[in-house]
Amino acid sequence: MPPAHHYLSWRIWTVYALLFGIAIPWYWPAEDVRMLLGFPLWVVVSMAGSALISCYTAWLFAFRWPVDD
Amino acid sequence: MIAAAGALPFGTGGLIFIGLYLLSLIWVGWLGRRARQENTLKDHFLGGSGVGFFVLLLTLFATQYSGNTILGFSGKAYRVGFSWLTSVHFMTAIVVTYLLFAPKLFSLAKKHHFITPTDYLAHRFNHRGLNLLATLIMIAALSNFFLAQLTAMGRVAEGLTTLDPQTAFTWGVIILAAIMLVYETLGGFRAVAWTDVIQGGILAVGFAVLLVLIFKEYGSMEDTTRKLLQIAPEKVLPPDSLALKNWISYIFLLGVGAALYPQAIQRIYAAKSAATLRKSLALMAFMPLGTALIAVLAGVTAAAHLAGELQGAGSDAVLGVMLRHIQEQSLFGHAVVVIIFAAVLGAIMSTADSSLLSISSMVTKDLYAGFINPGASQQALTRLGKGLSTVFMITLAALAVWLNSSGTQLTLVQLLEMKFDMLLQLAPAFIIGIHWKGMRSGPVFAGMFIGLVFALSFFWVPDKGESWMTAIKTSGFHSGLYAMLLNAVIAVAGSVIFAAKKSRRDLP
């Protein structure tokens, strides 16, 4: 705990599009009842995606804060 | 809410704990008063030179997570099942949205001494109509939010005592509102932020205790999921097409709308340094996993194990029913229920007090000093700000009590339910305007006004019919998002056309 427009870079928002694409359960079959760790499988994958979004966001704030200052 | 599940009468020990907790808030208010450095708006509304990492993190947390997070989210998960995990996504999306404007807004706020969100708009666009419109949008949205928190306070009071519900509601609102008013008037932003440390701390403990209780009282998640799959499979299976559209819509609606809450923007201003702000926001990114996720698990557990008991009860009473079960088990159960109750109370009060302070700051600085008496002294404005807090508190507390006793559903209240659709209309000015110097004030004002009218017009659009507006309303995406898109197109296209005309005029 290294420009001001850095957080607008297409790379960052491409990563976010991928992570939200994993986290939002749009690609699961309607009758999918597979389980993992006591939860429906789609819930585990969705929450894992959410945890990745949190980690990536925290990393951006902690280590990639735009210093123009 | 909690009370709808039947009263949870606390013993003397429980009531003493809650009483001491409330008294500690007034003590913190007095400490905030002693720490005052000067009698100015900046000191009263932003805590002077700013707050450090620990206080900023907990005030962001306690303000962002309201009573709705713990009560409403568990109730919604009881109704729709695992699909309400969308709440984890949109609470995370709020922090993601800060990437788009918080660093630059913080830098500008420190340089130009902003106090209210409208100060940024005045600095960037210098357009009085835009200042007035944006301020009115924020005050309307926050007044609704504040009224909802006061009502939630009354519901908690109903659950605390064995008094008849209406008496408990009325006295609960009056006593809790008075306590908030005392510490806020005494210590301003410092008191609000420092009490948020207590409230945020208890809220975090409350969620942790709730997680332990879910597994201790109702067994493993596997049992819960299998049971729910038998009695209500739609609450376990992946969301259908319409639910998915709603899921994505919520991420944009709440992710952008809640990031533009005035009290949240003022916390960006109040950070002592950029390092303080970035560390606090970095940790805020993880909060949904320890709060919204636990509330959803509580709701899903109740849907599996308490389905029969809640028929006919309001589903936001889920947590109350669970707590009553736990309370009856043992002395330990009784003690942890008191802690969760204090957490709910803390979540509600910490959100309400920051909303009230923010409303008061905008009326004082943006409306009174901005339009009525620009020459007023700092002392006079600070005094006015405290007076306005009292007036707002009494007015809205009286409205909450009247709405409860008369059973009236005010059309105005329903209208203001669209607060996020309204707040979204600020997005182009804040998020695009802060980065693009070519954005012009006229098109931004036109976009915001047309977007607001378009968003609010959906209130009168029927849910069934052939019209294109009905098609939009039932598309699965919130109407405020369509309005924001229209708003942004007008603001951007208008600015581009304006620049093209200007460059043609400037040609020799």
Interface residues (C-beta under 8 A of the other chain):
Chain A: M1 A4 H5 Y7 L8 I12 Y16 F20 A23 I24 P25 W26 W28 P29 A30 E31 D32 V33 M35 L37 G38 F39 P40 W42 V43 S46 M47 S50 A51 I53 S54 C55 T57 A58 W59 L60 F61 A62 W65 P66 V67 D68 D69
Chain B: F82 L85 V88 H89 T92 V95 V96 L99 L100 P103 K104 S107 S220 M221 E222 T224 T225 L229 P233 V236 L237 P238 P239 D240 L244 W247 I248 I251 A274 R278 K279 L281 A282 L283 A285 F286 P288 L289 L293 H435
